[in-house]
Amino acid sequence: MQMTAPFSALIAAGLACLAGAAISAFVRVKFARSVAFALLTLAGSAACVAAVLALRSAAHAISFGNHIALRLDGLAGFFVLVLGLVATLTALFACGRRRRNERGLGLHASGSACTILFASLLACSADDVWLFLFGWELLALGFGWAIAFAGERENADRAAYFTLVITHAAGAALLGALLILTVHSGSRVSDVAVGWAHLSPQMAGLVFVGLLAGFGAKIGIFPLQGWMPYGYPAAPGPLAALMAGGALNVGFYGLERFVVSAPVAVPTWWSVLVLALGAFGAILGVMWALAQRDMRMLAAFSSVENAGIILVGIGVALAGRAVSQPFLVGFGLAAAAVQILAHAIAKSTLFLVIGDVDDATGSTSFDLLGGLWRRLPVSTTAATAAALSLAALPPFGGFAGEWLSLEATMQAFRTASLPLEIALAVAGAAIGLAAGAAVVAFVKTVGIGFLGAARSPGAEHASGSKSMLTGLAYAGLVIASVIVGSWTPTVLNLIAPAIDSIARVATVAAMIHDAPLVQPPFPGFSSVSGMGLVGTALAFALGFRILVALIRRPVSRSEAPWTSGNRYYAWTQYSGTGFANASRVVLDIVTRVVRETSGDVAGDGNLRYESRARPFADLPLAIALASGFLRLSTLVRKTQSGFIAVYLSYILAFIIALLFIYPLLRLW
C-alpha cells in the first residue's frame, strides 16, 4: 500500500473533519467552536490540494481492507475541488462571524459542518459501493443535525423531519439500484458501470429510475425538491451555504459516476426523461423563487432552478451516449461542470449574505429590509455579485455555465432522433426563459433587499460584522466567480480529466483551441470569451465616463421623491409583496398563493392580511412520504419486544431472505 500525495492530503482533510466533529461533540470550552471551524478551514484547503493533484495526474487508488477502498480520479477530483473550495470559504466566514447563540452558530453548527464535509469527501472518493452508501447516509444525518439542532427557526424540527424522510427514502432507492448492479460487477465503484451490460432492458430501466430518484432527491430535481424550501431556510447561513453550494453536488457526482459513465448505449427515453425533468425544474424553480417574499426562500427555490439547468447538461451527455456521439457526451458534461462550479460559488455567497442580513436586522423578509447598502456595504457587494452570477450575467460564472448549457441544447440536429430533438429544443427554450425570469428575481433581491430606504427599525439600525475573515471569505468567493466566468478556458483545462475520462474523447481540447475563446467541440459553431466581454464592458464604461466629463452639464439639484402629493414614507417604496404580486397573479397556477384575512374591522379595527405561495408538488409530496414513513414506523415498533433472542431471530430471518434474493437478482 503506497500513500501518494493526493491521498495524503485527502486523508489529512478527513482527519481534520473528524477532529472538528469530535471537539464540537465532546469538548466544552470557550473556544471549541472556533477551533472546530478552523479545522474545517484546514480540511477544505487540504481537499483542494488533493483535488488539484488528482486532476493533474493519473487516477490514484488505495485500500485498507476489502471494503475500505478509496479512489481519486478526474471525476472525483473535480467534485472534491468544489467541496474543498466551498468548505474553506464558508468555514473562514464562520470563524469570523460573531456567535449569537448556541443554536445559531454554536458547537452543533461546527460539528454538523465537519460531519457534512467528511461524509461528502468520503462519498466522492469511495471505491467501494457500501462505503459510498455509508458516506451517503452519513451525509443525510449531517443534514438532519445541521437543521434540527443548529437550526434557528421555530419550525427547524419539522424541516429536519422532512429532510430526513426524503433523503432516507432516496437512500433506499439507491440501495436497491446499486445492489442489482453490484450483483453483476462486484462492489468496486470503478467496476460498477460494467454491471449495466448484464441487465435486461427492463431491469436497466428500473435501476436507472432508482438511481435518478435517489440522487435527484438530494439534488432537488422536480418533483423531489420538497425538502429544500424548509431545510435550507432553517439552517444557519454558513451551514446552508455548505449544504447548497457543496454537499448538494454529491448527487450530481452519483449521476455522472453510476449512470453517464456506463460504457453502453443508453436508451433514448433516459435522456428524454432527464431533459424533461431538468426543463421543468428550471422553469418552475425560478417562478417559485420569483413569487417569494423571503430572501431565504428565494435562494432555496433558486437551487431548484439551477439543479434543473445542470440536469439538462447531464441529459445532453446521455443523449450523446444514446446516439454514440462522444463529443456530445463531453459537451454536456462540460456545461454541467461549469454550471456546478458557478452555482456552488454563487449560492454559497448568497446564503452567507442572508445569514449576515439576518444577524444584522433580525429578519430576511423583503418587506422589512431595504437601505442595507449604506449599513452593510461589503455584504451588499457580495450579494450583488452572487445575484449577477445567478442571473447569468457576465463576467460571473453563471453566465459561462448557462451559455454552455444553452449551446449544448442547440446540438439537437446532430442526434437524428425526433424525440431527442424535441426534448433538447424544449430544454433550450426552458433555459432561456429561466434566465430571463432569474434576472427579475435577482433584481428584486438586490433592489428590494439592499437598495432604497430601510423599511423597519432593524434594517435602519443594522450593524454588520467587521471581521477581516468574513471579508476575506466574501472576496475569495467573488474572485472565484469572476475567474470561472472570465477565464473559462483555464478552468476547463484544469477539470478536463473529469470530462474527457467519461466522454472518452478530448472534448476540452476541441472547445478551447482558440483561447481565450470557448466554443462547442464542433467546427463552425459560435464561440464566446468572458474575458473579451469584460474588456468590452470596461471600454464602453471608460468611453462613457470620458464623454460625460466632456459635456457641460447644468448644476445638479435634488428633490424629494414624488409621491402624488403625499408625504414620503419608507413603505411608499415597492415592497417585497408588491414586487412579487404581479408574478404571483400571473403564475398562480404554479405558485398557488393562499390569501388569508384575520381580525375584525368593526371590533378593534385591526385587520391582518397574509398571503403565501404554496407551490404544487412541494409540501404535499413531502407530507405523503412522511405519512408513509410514520405508518411504517408504527408497524415496525410493534416488533420491538425487548428480548435479545427475538432480535437475533430477526437477523437470522433477514440473512436467509438475502440468500434467496441474491441469486434471483443475478437471473435478472
C-alpha positions as CSV (number, residue, x, y, z in Angstrom):
1,M,0.0,0.0,0.0
2,Q,1.6,3.3,-1.2
3,M,0.3,6.6,0.1
4,T,0.5,9.1,-2.7
5,A,0.4,12.9,-2.3
6,P,-3.3,13.3,-3.2
7,F,-4.3,10.7,-0.7
8,S,-2.1,12.1,2.0
9,A,-3.9,15.5,1.5
10,L,-7.3,13.8,1.3
11,I,-6.8,11.8,4.5
12,A,-5.5,14.9,6.3
13,A,-8.7,16.6,5.3
14,G,-10.8,13.7,6.6
15,L,-8.9,13.6,9.9
16,A,-9.3,17.3,10.3
17,C,-13.1,16.9,9.8
18,L,-13.2,14.1,12.4
19,A,-11.2,16.1,14.9
20,G,-13.5,19.1,14.4
21,A,-16.6,17.0,14.9
22,A,-15.2,15.3,18.0
23,I,-14.2,18.7,19.5
24,S,-17.7,20.0,18.8
25,A,-19.4,17.0,20.3
26,F,-17.3,16.3,23.4
27,V,-15.2,19.4,24.3
28,R,-17.0,22.2,26.3
29,V,-14.5,25.0,26.4
30,K,-14.9,28.6,25.3
31,F,-13.0,28.4,22.0
32,A,-14.1,24.9,20.9
33,R,-16.4,26.2,18.2
34,S,-13.7,28.4,16.7
35,V,-11.2,25.6,16.8
36,A,-13.6,23.3,15.0
37,F,-14.3,25.8,12.3
38,A,-10.5,26.5,12.0
39,L,-10.1,22.7,11.5
40,L,-12.8,22.8,8.9
41,T,-10.9,25.5,7.0
42,L,-7.8,23.4,7.0
43,A,-9.8,20.4,5.9
44,G,-11.3,22.3,3.0
45,S,-7.8,23.6,1.9
46,A,-6.3,20.1,2.1
47,A,-9.2,18.8,0.0
48,C,-8.5,21.5,-2.6
49,V,-4.8,20.4,-2.7
50,A,-5.8,16.7,-3.1
51,A,-8.2,17.6,-5.9
52,V,-5.7,19.7,-7.9
53,L,-3.0,17.0,-7.5
54,A,-5.6,14.3,-8.6
55,L,-6.7,16.4,-11.6
56,R,-3.1,16.8,-12.8
57,S,-2.1,13.2,-12.6
58,A,-3.4,9.7,-13.3
59,A,-6.0,8.0,-11.0
60,H,-4.9,7.0,-7.6
61,A,-6.4,4.1,-5.5
62,I,-5.7,2.8,-2.1
63,S,-7.4,0.2,0.2
64,F,-7.4,-0.6,3.8
65,G,-9.1,-4.0,3.6
66,N,-11.9,-5.4,1.4
67,H,-14.4,-2.6,1.7
68,I,-12.4,0.5,2.9
69,A,-11.1,1.4,-0.6
70,L,-10.6,5.0,-1.9
71,R,-10.1,6.2,-5.5
72,L,-9.2,9.7,-6.7
73,D,-9.6,10.1,-10.5
74,G,-10.5,13.1,-12.6
75,L,-14.3,12.9,-11.8
76,A,-13.7,12.5,-8.0
77,G,-11.1,15.2,-8.2
78,F,-13.5,17.8,-9.7
79,F,-16.2,17.3,-7.1
80,V,-13.6,17.2,-4.2
81,L,-12.3,20.5,-5.6
82,V,-15.8,22.1,-5.4
83,L,-16.4,20.7,-1.9
84,G,-13.0,21.9,-0.7
85,L,-13.4,25.4,-2.2
86,V,-16.9,25.9,-0.7
87,A,-15.9,24.4,2.7
88,T,-12.8,26.6,3.0
89,L,-14.5,29.9,2.4
90,T,-17.7,29.2,4.4
91,A,-15.6,27.9,7.4
92,L,-13.4,31.0,7.1
93,F,-16.6,33.1,7.2
94,A,-17.9,31.2,10.2
95,C,-14.6,31.7,12.1
96,G,-15.0,35.5,11.7
97,R,-18.8,35.6,12.4
98,R,-19.9,36.5,15.8
99,R,-21.6,33.8,17.8
100,R,-25.2,34.9,18.5
101,N,-26.4,31.8,20.4
102,E,-25.7,28.1,20.7
103,R,-28.4,27.1,18.2
104,G,-27.4,29.7,15.7
105,L,-23.7,29.1,15.3
106,G,-22.5,27.1,18.2
107,L,-21.0,23.7,18.6
108,H,-23.9,21.9,16.8
109,A,-23.2,24.1,13.8
110,S,-19.4,23.4,13.7
111,G,-20.0,19.7,14.5
112,S,-22.6,19.2,11.7
113,A,-20.5,21.2,9.2
114,C,-17.5,18.9,9.8
115,T,-19.7,15.8,9.5
116,I,-21.2,17.1,6.2
117,L,-17.8,17.7,4.7
118,F,-16.4,14.4,5.9
119,A,-19.4,12.5,4.5
120,S,-19.2,14.3,1.2
121,L,-15.5,13.7,0.7
122,L,-16.0,10.0,1.7
123,A,-18.8,9.6,-0.8
124,C,-16.9,11.2,-3.7
125,S,-13.7,9.3,-3.1
126,A,-15.1,5.9,-2.1
127,D,-14.1,3.0,-4.4
128,D,-16.5,0.6,-2.7
129,V,-20.3,0.8,-3.1
130,W,-21.0,0.0,0.5
131,L,-18.5,2.7,1.7
132,F,-20.2,5.1,-0.8
133,L,-23.6,4.3,0.7
134,F,-22.2,4.8,4.2
135,G,-21.0,8.2,3.2
136,W,-24.3,9.0,1.6
137,E,-26.3,8.1,4.7
138,L,-23.9,9.9,7.0
139,L,-24.4,13.0,4.8
140,A,-28.2,12.7,5.3
141,L,-27.6,12.5,9.1
142,G,-25.3,15.6,8.9
143,F,-28.1,17.5,7.1
144,G,-30.6,16.5,9.9
145,W,-28.1,17.5,12.6
146,A,-27.5,20.9,10.9
147,I,-31.2,21.7,10.6
148,A,-32.7,20.2,13.8
149,F,-30.0,21.2,16.3
150,A,-28.2,24.1,14.8
151,G,-31.4,25.5,13.1
152,E,-32.5,28.9,14.2
153,R,-36.2,28.8,13.1
154,E,-39.2,27.7,15.1
155,N,-40.0,25.0,12.6
156,A,-36.5,23.6,12.4
157,D,-37.6,20.2,13.8
158,R,-40.3,19.9,11.2
159,A,-37.9,20.9,8.4
160,A,-35.3,18.3,9.7
161,Y,-38.0,15.6,9.7
162,F,-39.0,16.3,6.1
163,T,-35.4,16.4,5.0
164,L,-34.5,13.1,6.7
165,V,-37.6,11.4,5.3
166,I,-36.9,12.4,1.7
167,T,-33.2,11.8,1.9
168,H,-33.6,8.4,3.5
169,A,-36.3,7.4,1.0
170,A,-33.8,8.4,-1.6
171,G,-31.1,6.2,0.1
172,A,-33.5,3.2,0.0
173,A,-33.9,3.7,-3.8
174,L,-30.1,3.9,-4.2
175,L,-29.5,0.8,-2.1
176,G,-31.9,-1.2,-4.3
177,A,-30.5,0.0,-7.6
178,L,-26.8,-0.4,-6.6
179,L,-27.5,-3.8,-5.1
180,I,-28.7,-5.0,-8.5
181,L,-25.7,-3.5,-10.3
182,T,-23.1,-4.9,-7.8
183,V,-24.5,-8.4,-8.3
184,H,-23.1,-8.4,-11.8
185,S,-20.0,-6.3,-11.3
186,G,-18.7,-6.6,-7.7
187,S,-18.7,-3.9,-5.2
188,R,-15.9,-1.7,-6.6
189,V,-17.3,1.7,-7.7
190,S,-14.8,1.8,-10.6
191,D,-16.3,-1.5,-11.9
192,V,-20.0,-0.9,-11.3
193,A,-20.5,0.5,-14.7
194,V,-19.8,-2.9,-16.2
195,G,-22.9,-4.3,-14.4
196,W,-25.2,-2.3,-16.9
197,A,-24.1,-4.6,-19.7
198,H,-25.6,-7.7,-17.9
199,L,-29.1,-6.3,-17.3
200,S,-32.1,-6.8,-19.4
201,P,-33.6,-3.5,-20.8
202,Q,-36.5,-3.6,-18.3
203,M,-34.2,-4.2,-15.3
204,A,-31.8,-1.5,-16.6
205,G,-34.7,1.0,-16.9
206,L,-35.8,0.1,-13.3
207,V,-32.2,0.6,-12.0
208,F,-31.9,3.9,-13.9
209,V,-35.2,5.3,-12.4
210,G,-34.0,4.2,-8.9
211,L,-30.7,6.0,-9.3
212,L,-32.3,9.1,-10.7
213,A,-34.8,9.2,-7.9
214,G,-32.2,8.6,-5.2
215,F,-29.6,11.1,-6.4
216,G,-32.4,13.5,-7.6
217,A,-33.9,13.9,-4.2
218,K,-30.6,15.2,-2.8
219,I,-30.1,17.5,-5.8
220,G,-33.7,18.8,-5.6
221,I,-34.9,17.9,-9.1
222,F,-38.6,18.4,-9.8
223,P,-40.7,16.9,-8.3
224,L,-38.4,15.8,-5.4
225,Q,-37.5,19.3,-4.3
226,G,-40.0,19.4,-1.4
227,W,-37.4,19.4,1.5
228,M,-35.4,22.3,0.1
229,P,-37.7,25.3,0.9
230,Y,-37.8,24.0,4.5
231,G,-34.3,22.6,5.1
232,Y,-32.2,25.4,3.7
233,P,-34.0,28.3,5.4
234,A,-34.0,26.5,8.7
235,A,-30.2,26.1,8.8
236,P,-27.8,28.9,9.8
237,G,-26.2,30.9,6.9
238,P,-22.8,29.1,6.8
239,L,-24.4,25.7,7.0
240,A,-26.9,26.5,4.3
241,A,-24.0,27.7,2.2
242,L,-22.1,24.4,2.7
243,M,-25.2,22.3,2.0
244,A,-26.5,24.2,-1.0
245,G,-23.1,25.0,-2.5
246,G,-21.1,21.9,-1.6
247,A,-22.8,18.8,-0.3
248,L,-25.7,19.1,-2.8
249,N,-23.2,18.2,-5.6
250,V,-22.6,14.7,-4.3
251,G,-25.9,13.9,-6.1
252,F,-24.5,15.1,-9.4
253,Y,-21.4,13.1,-8.8
254,G,-23.5,10.0,-8.3
255,L,-25.4,10.5,-11.6
256,E,-22.2,11.0,-13.5
257,R,-20.4,8.2,-11.8
258,F,-23.0,5.5,-12.0
259,V,-25.2,6.5,-15.0
260,V,-23.3,8.7,-17.5
261,S,-20.1,6.6,-17.1
262,A,-21.8,3.4,-18.2
263,P,-19.9,2.1,-21.3
264,V,-23.1,1.1,-23.1
265,A,-25.5,2.9,-25.4
266,V,-28.3,4.0,-23.2
267,P,-32.0,4.1,-24.4
268,T,-33.3,7.4,-25.8
269,W,-36.0,7.7,-23.2
270,W,-33.4,8.0,-20.4
271,S,-32.2,11.3,-22.0
272,V,-35.7,12.5,-22.8
273,L,-36.8,11.9,-19.2
274,V,-33.7,13.7,-17.7
275,L,-34.1,16.6,-20.1
276,A,-37.8,17.0,-19.3
277,L,-37.2,16.9,-15.6
278,G,-34.4,19.5,-16.0
279,A,-36.5,21.8,-18.1
280,F,-39.5,21.6,-15.7
281,G,-37.2,22.2,-12.7
282,A,-35.5,25.2,-14.3
283,I,-38.8,26.9,-15.2
284,L,-40.8,26.1,-12.1
285,G,-37.9,26.7,-9.7
286,V,-37.3,30.3,-10.9
287,M,-41.0,31.0,-11.0
288,W,-41.4,29.8,-7.4
289,A,-38.4,31.9,-6.4
290,L,-39.8,35.0,-8.1
291,A,-43.0,34.7,-6.0
292,Q,-41.3,34.6,-2.6
293,R,-41.3,37.4,-0.1
294,D,-38.4,36.0,2.0
295,M,-34.8,36.1,0.9
296,R,-34.1,32.6,2.3
297,M,-37.0,31.0,0.4
298,L,-36.0,32.8,-2.8
299,A,-32.5,31.3,-2.5
300,A,-33.8,27.9,-1.8
301,F,-36.1,27.8,-4.8
302,S,-33.3,29.2,-6.9
303,S,-31.4,26.0,-6.2
304,V,-34.2,24.1,-7.8
305,E,-33.8,26.2,-10.9
306,N,-30.1,25.6,-11.1
307,A,-30.5,21.9,-10.4
308,G,-32.7,21.8,-13.5
309,I,-30.1,23.6,-15.6
310,I,-27.3,21.3,-14.5
311,L,-29.6,18.3,-15.1
312,V,-30.1,19.5,-18.7
313,G,-26.3,19.3,-19.2
314,I,-26.4,15.7,-17.9
315,G,-29.3,15.0,-20.2
316,V,-27.3,16.2,-23.2
317,A,-24.5,13.9,-22.2
318,L,-27.0,11.0,-22.0
319,A,-28.3,12.0,-25.5
320,G,-24.7,11.7,-26.8
321,R,-24.4,8.3,-25.2
322,A,-27.7,7.2,-26.8
323,V,-26.6,8.2,-30.3
324,S,-22.9,7.3,-29.8
325,Q,-21.6,10.8,-30.2
326,P,-18.6,11.1,-27.7
327,F,-18.2,14.9,-28.3
328,L,-21.9,15.4,-27.4
329,V,-21.3,13.5,-24.2
330,G,-18.3,15.6,-23.3
331,F,-20.0,18.9,-24.2
332,G,-23.0,18.1,-22.0
333,L,-20.6,17.2,-19.1
334,A,-18.5,20.3,-19.6
335,A,-21.7,22.5,-19.5
336,A,-22.8,20.7,-16.3
337,A,-19.4,21.0,-14.7
338,V,-19.0,24.8,-15.3
339,Q,-22.6,25.3,-14.1
340,I,-22.0,23.2,-11.0
341,L,-18.9,25.2,-10.1
342,A,-20.6,28.6,-10.8
343,H,-23.7,27.7,-8.8
344,A,-21.7,26.4,-5.9
345,I,-19.8,29.7,-5.6
346,A,-22.7,32.0,-6.1
347,K,-25.2,30.1,-3.9
348,S,-22.7,29.9,-1.1
349,T,-22.1,33.6,-1.3
350,L,-25.9,34.3,-1.3
351,F,-26.6,32.1,1.8
352,L,-23.6,33.7,3.7
353,V,-25.0,37.2,2.9
354,I,-28.5,36.1,4.0
355,G,-27.1,34.9,7.3
356,D,-25.3,38.2,7.7
357,V,-28.5,40.1,7.0
358,D,-30.5,38.0,9.5
359,D,-27.9,38.7,12.1
360,A,-27.8,42.4,11.4
361,T,-31.5,43.1,11.1
362,G,-33.3,40.2,12.7
363,S,-35.3,39.4,9.5
364,T,-34.9,38.1,6.0
365,S,-38.3,39.3,4.8
366,F,-38.1,41.7,1.8
367,D,-41.0,43.7,3.4
368,L,-38.7,44.6,6.4
369,L,-35.4,45.2,4.6
370,G,-34.0,47.9,2.3
371,G,-31.3,50.5,2.8
372,L,-28.7,48.0,3.7
373,W,-26.2,49.2,1.1
374,R,-25.3,52.0,3.5
375,R,-25.1,49.9,6.6
376,L,-23.7,46.7,5.1
377,P,-21.6,47.7,2.1
378,V,-19.5,44.5,2.0
379,S,-22.5,42.2,2.2
380,T,-24.3,44.3,-0.4
381,T,-21.3,44.0,-2.8
382,A,-21.2,40.2,-2.3
383,A,-24.9,39.9,-2.7
384,T,-24.8,41.9,-6.0
385,A,-22.0,39.7,-7.4
386,A,-23.9,36.5,-6.4
387,A,-27.1,37.9,-7.9
388,L,-25.4,38.7,-11.2
389,S,-23.9,35.2,-11.4
390,L,-27.2,33.5,-10.6
391,A,-28.9,35.8,-13.2
392,A,-26.4,34.5,-15.8
393,L,-24.8,37.9,-16.5
394,P,-21.1,38.4,-17.4
395,P,-18.4,38.4,-16.1
396,F,-19.5,36.0,-13.5
397,G,-19.5,32.2,-13.6
398,G,-23.3,31.7,-14.1
399,F,-23.0,33.4,-17.5
400,A,-20.4,30.8,-18.7
401,G,-22.4,27.9,-17.3
402,E,-25.7,28.9,-18.8
403,W,-24.2,29.9,-22.1
404,L,-22.6,26.5,-22.5
405,S,-25.8,24.7,-21.4
406,L,-27.8,26.7,-24.0
407,E,-25.3,25.9,-26.7
408,A,-25.4,22.2,-25.7
409,T,-29.1,22.0,-26.3
410,M,-28.7,23.6,-29.8
411,Q,-26.9,20.5,-30.9
412,A,-30.2,18.7,-31.3
413,F,-29.8,18.4,-35.0
414,R,-26.8,16.1,-34.5
415,T,-28.9,13.4,-32.8
416,A,-31.1,12.4,-35.9
417,S,-33.7,11.4,-33.4
418,L,-37.1,13.2,-33.3
419,P,-37.8,12.6,-29.5
420,L,-34.3,13.9,-28.7
421,E,-34.6,16.9,-31.0
422,I,-37.9,17.9,-29.4
423,A,-36.6,17.3,-25.8
424,L,-33.4,19.3,-26.5
425,A,-35.4,22.2,-28.1
426,V,-37.8,22.4,-25.1
427,A,-34.9,22.2,-22.7
428,G,-33.1,25.1,-24.5
429,A,-36.2,27.2,-24.5
430,A,-36.7,26.5,-20.8
431,I,-33.1,27.6,-20.0
432,G,-33.6,30.8,-22.0
433,L,-36.9,31.6,-20.2
434,A,-35.5,30.7,-16.8
435,A,-32.5,33.0,-17.4
436,G,-34.9,35.9,-18.2
437,A,-37.0,35.3,-15.1
438,A,-33.9,34.9,-12.9
439,V,-32.9,38.4,-13.9
440,V,-36.2,39.7,-12.5
441,A,-35.9,37.6,-9.3
442,F,-32.4,38.8,-8.5
443,V,-33.3,42.4,-9.3
444,K,-35.8,42.0,-6.5
445,T,-33.1,40.5,-4.3
446,V,-30.8,43.4,-4.6
447,G,-33.2,46.2,-5.3
448,I,-35.8,45.5,-2.6
449,G,-33.4,43.9,-0.1
450,F,-30.5,46.2,-0.2
451,L,-31.3,49.5,-2.0
452,G,-33.8,52.2,-1.3
453,A,-34.7,53.2,2.2
454,A,-35.0,51.0,5.3
455,R,-38.5,49.6,5.9
456,S,-38.0,48.6,9.5
457,P,-36.1,49.8,12.6
458,G,-34.0,46.6,12.3
459,A,-32.9,47.5,8.8
460,E,-32.4,51.2,9.7
461,H,-30.0,50.4,12.6
462,A,-28.4,47.3,11.0
463,S,-24.9,46.6,12.2
464,G,-22.8,44.0,10.3
465,S,-19.7,42.1,11.2
466,K,-16.4,43.9,10.7
467,S,-14.3,40.8,10.9
468,M,-11.4,40.6,8.3
469,L,-12.1,36.9,7.9
470,T,-15.7,37.4,6.7
471,G,-14.4,40.0,4.3
472,L,-11.7,37.6,3.0
473,A,-14.3,34.8,2.5
474,Y,-16.6,37.2,0.5
475,A,-13.6,38.4,-1.6
476,G,-12.5,34.8,-2.3
477,L,-16.0,33.8,-3.4
478,V,-16.4,36.8,-5.7
479,I,-13.0,36.4,-7.2
480,A,-13.6,32.7,-7.8
481,S,-16.9,33.6,-9.6
482,V,-15.2,36.1,-11.9
483,I,-12.4,33.6,-12.7
484,V,-15.0,30.9,-13.7
485,G,-16.8,33.5,-15.9
486,S,-13.9,35.2,-17.4
487,W,-11.2,32.6,-17.6
488,T,-13.4,29.7,-18.5
489,P,-10.8,28.0,-20.8
490,T,-8.4,27.9,-17.9
491,V,-11.0,26.4,-15.7
492,L,-11.9,23.8,-18.3
493,N,-8.3,22.9,-18.8
494,L,-8.0,22.2,-15.1
495,I,-11.1,20.0,-14.9
496,A,-10.5,18.3,-18.3
497,P,-9.8,14.9,-16.8
498,A,-13.3,14.9,-15.2
499,I,-14.9,15.5,-18.6
500,D,-12.6,13.6,-21.1
501,S,-12.4,10.5,-19.0
502,I,-16.2,9.9,-19.2
503,A,-16.6,11.1,-22.8
504,R,-13.5,9.1,-23.9
505,V,-12.5,11.8,-26.3
506,A,-10.5,15.0,-25.9
507,T,-13.5,17.3,-25.6
508,V,-11.9,20.2,-23.8
509,A,-9.1,20.5,-26.3
510,A,-11.7,20.8,-29.1
511,M,-13.5,23.5,-27.1
512,I,-10.6,25.9,-26.5
513,H,-8.2,25.7,-29.3
514,D,-8.5,29.4,-29.9
515,A,-8.1,30.5,-26.2
516,P,-9.4,32.7,-24.6
517,L,-12.5,31.7,-26.7
518,V,-14.6,28.8,-25.6
519,Q,-16.9,27.1,-28.0
520,P,-18.8,23.8,-28.6
521,P,-16.4,21.0,-29.7
522,F,-17.8,21.1,-33.2
523,P,-16.3,23.1,-36.1
524,G,-18.1,26.2,-37.4
525,F,-20.1,26.9,-34.3
526,S,-20.4,30.1,-32.3
527,S,-17.9,31.0,-29.6
528,V,-17.6,33.4,-26.7
529,S,-15.0,34.9,-24.5
530,G,-15.8,36.0,-21.0
531,M,-12.6,38.0,-20.8
532,G,-13.5,39.7,-24.1
533,L,-16.9,40.7,-22.8
534,V,-15.3,42.1,-19.6
535,G,-12.8,44.1,-21.7
536,T,-15.6,45.4,-24.0
537,A,-17.8,46.4,-21.0
538,L,-14.8,48.3,-19.4
539,A,-14.0,50.0,-22.6
540,F,-17.6,51.2,-23.0
541,A,-17.7,52.4,-19.4
542,L,-14.5,54.3,-19.8
543,G,-15.7,55.9,-23.0
544,F,-19.0,56.9,-21.4
545,R,-17.2,58.4,-18.5
546,I,-14.9,60.4,-20.7
547,L,-18.0,61.6,-22.7
548,V,-19.8,62.7,-19.6
549,A,-16.7,64.6,-18.4
550,L,-16.5,66.5,-21.7
551,I,-20.2,67.5,-21.9
552,R,-21.1,70.6,-19.9
553,R,-24.0,69.8,-17.6
554,P,-26.4,72.1,-15.7
555,V,-25.9,72.5,-11.9
556,S,-27.3,69.3,-10.3
557,R,-30.2,69.6,-7.9
558,S,-32.0,67.1,-5.7
559,E,-35.7,67.0,-5.0
560,A,-37.8,64.9,-2.6
561,P,-39.4,61.8,-4.2
562,W,-42.7,62.4,-5.9
563,T,-45.5,60.6,-4.0
564,S,-48.6,62.1,-5.6
565,G,-48.6,65.0,-3.2
566,N,-48.4,62.9,0.0
567,R,-45.6,62.8,2.5
568,Y,-42.9,60.3,1.7
569,Y,-42.6,57.2,3.9
570,A,-40.4,54.2,3.6
571,W,-43.3,52.0,2.9
572,T,-44.1,54.2,-0.1
573,Q,-41.4,52.2,-2.0
574,Y,-42.0,48.9,-3.7
575,S,-42.2,46.2,-1.0
576,G,-41.3,42.5,-1.5
577,T,-45.0,41.7,-1.6
578,G,-45.7,44.4,-4.2
579,F,-42.8,43.4,-6.4
580,A,-43.9,39.7,-6.3
581,N,-47.6,40.3,-6.7
582,A,-47.6,40.6,-10.4
583,S,-45.8,37.3,-10.8
584,R,-48.0,35.7,-8.2
585,V,-51.1,36.7,-10.0
586,V,-49.8,35.7,-13.5
587,L,-48.3,32.4,-12.3
588,D,-51.0,31.5,-9.8
589,I,-51.4,28.0,-11.4
590,V,-47.8,27.1,-10.2
591,T,-47.4,29.3,-7.2
592,R,-50.9,28.6,-5.7
593,V,-51.0,31.7,-3.5
594,V,-53.0,31.3,-0.3
595,R,-54.6,34.6,0.9
596,E,-55.9,34.9,4.5
597,T,-57.6,37.8,6.3
598,S,-58.0,37.9,10.1
599,G,-59.2,40.4,12.6
600,D,-62.4,42.5,12.8
601,V,-62.7,46.0,11.4
602,A,-65.9,46.6,13.3
603,G,-64.2,45.5,16.6
604,D,-60.8,46.7,17.5
605,G,-60.2,48.0,13.9
606,N,-57.2,45.7,13.4
607,L,-57.4,43.8,10.1
608,R,-54.5,41.5,9.2
609,Y,-53.9,40.2,5.6
610,E,-51.4,37.5,4.8
611,S,-50.5,35.7,1.6
612,R,-48.0,32.9,0.9
613,A,-47.1,30.8,-2.0
614,R,-47.7,27.0,-1.9
615,P,-46.1,25.5,-5.0
616,F,-47.7,22.3,-6.2
617,A,-45.6,19.1,-5.9
618,D,-44.0,20.8,-2.9
619,L,-45.3,20.1,0.6
620,P,-48.0,17.6,-0.4
621,L,-45.4,15.1,-1.7
622,A,-43.2,15.5,1.4
623,I,-46.2,15.0,3.7
624,A,-47.3,11.9,1.8
625,L,-43.8,10.4,2.1
626,A,-43.6,11.4,5.8
627,S,-47.0,9.9,6.5
628,G,-46.0,6.7,4.8
629,F,-42.8,6.5,7.0
630,L,-44.9,7.2,10.1
631,R,-47.2,4.3,9.3
632,L,-44.2,2.0,8.6
633,S,-42.6,3.1,11.8
634,T,-45.7,2.3,13.7
635,L,-45.7,-1.2,12.3
636,V,-42.0,-1.7,13.0
637,R,-42.4,-0.5,16.5
638,K,-44.7,-3.5,17.2
639,T,-41.8,-5.8,16.6
640,Q,-39.8,-4.3,19.5
641,S,-40.2,-6.7,22.4
642,G,-37.0,-6.1,24.3
643,F,-35.9,-9.7,24.2
644,I,-32.4,-10.3,22.6
645,A,-33.5,-13.8,21.3
646,V,-36.2,-12.2,19.2
647,Y,-33.8,-9.7,17.7
648,L,-31.3,-12.4,16.8
649,S,-34.2,-14.3,15.1
650,Y,-34.9,-11.2,13.0
651,I,-31.3,-11.1,11.9
652,L,-31.3,-14.8,11.0
653,A,-34.5,-14.4,9.0
654,F,-33.1,-11.4,7.1
655,I,-29.9,-13.3,6.2
656,I,-31.9,-16.3,5.0
657,A,-34.1,-14.0,2.9
658,L,-31.0,-12.4,1.4
659,L,-29.7,-15.9,0.4
660,F,-32.8,-16.3,-1.7
661,I,-32.9,-12.8,-3.1
662,Y,-29.3,-12.5,-4.2
663,P,-29.3,-15.4,-6.7
664,L,-32.7,-14.2,-8.1
665,L,-31.1,-10.8,-8.8
666,R,-28.4,-12.4,-10.9
667,L,-31.1,-14.0,-13.1
668,W,-32.5,-10.6,-13.9
